[in-house]
Amino acid sequence: MLKEFKNFIMTGNVIEFAVAVIMAGAVGLVVNGFVADIVMPIVGHFAGGMDFANLKVVLSEAVGTEGAEGYVAENAVRWGAWVNTIVNLLIVGFVMFLIVKAYNKTKTPPEEEAPAGPSAEELLAEIRDALKK
C-alpha cells in the first residue's frame, strides 16, 4: 500500500497540480497587492481621495472601551472592502484570460484531414477502363 501511495504521489499529474496550487497562491498575493497598493489608491484619488477599504455602513456603534469588560464591537457592513474584492476578481479574471489566450496561441492547430478520394472499387474500375482503351 505504501508503494502504491508513493507511485500515486510521484506521478506527473499530482506534482503538476501541487505546483499549480502553489503558483496560484503566489499570483493571488501579487494581484491582491496590486489591487490594494496600486489600483485602489488611483481609483480613490479620482474619486475625491476616498479610501474604499474603509467605507462602511455602521449598523450599531461600538459600546465601551476596547479590551474593557462589557465592550461590544461595532457592527458594520463593509461595502468598500467588497468593492476592493470585486476589482480584485476582475483583475484576476483578466490576467487568466490573457494567460489562456497566450497558451492557445502556442498550441499547433489540428492537422486537416486529407479530402476523401475515390474508393478502392472506383480506382480499380478506372484502371480497368483505362486498360480497355
C-alpha positions, 0 to 999 in steps of 0.5 A: 500500500505504501508503494502504491501511495508513493507511485500515486504521489510521484506521478506527473499529474499530482506534482503538476497540480501541487505546483499549480496550487502553489503558483496560484497562491503566489499570483493571488498575493501579487494581484491582491497587492496590486489591487490594494497598493496600486489600483485602489489608491488611483481609483480613490484619488479620482474619486475625491481621495476616498479610501474604499477599504474603509467605507462602511455602513455602521449598523450599531456603534461600538459600546465601551472601551476596547479590551474593557469588560462589557465592550461590544464591537461595532457592527458594520457592513463593509461595502468598500472592502467588497468593492476592493474584492470585486476589482480584485476578481476582475483583475484576476479574471483578466490576467487568466484570460490573457494567460489562456489566450497566450497558451492557445496561441502556442498550441499547433492547430489540428492537422486537416484531414486529407479530402476523401478520394475515390474508393478502392472499387472506383480506382480499380474500375478506372484502371480497368477502363483505362486498360480497355482503351 
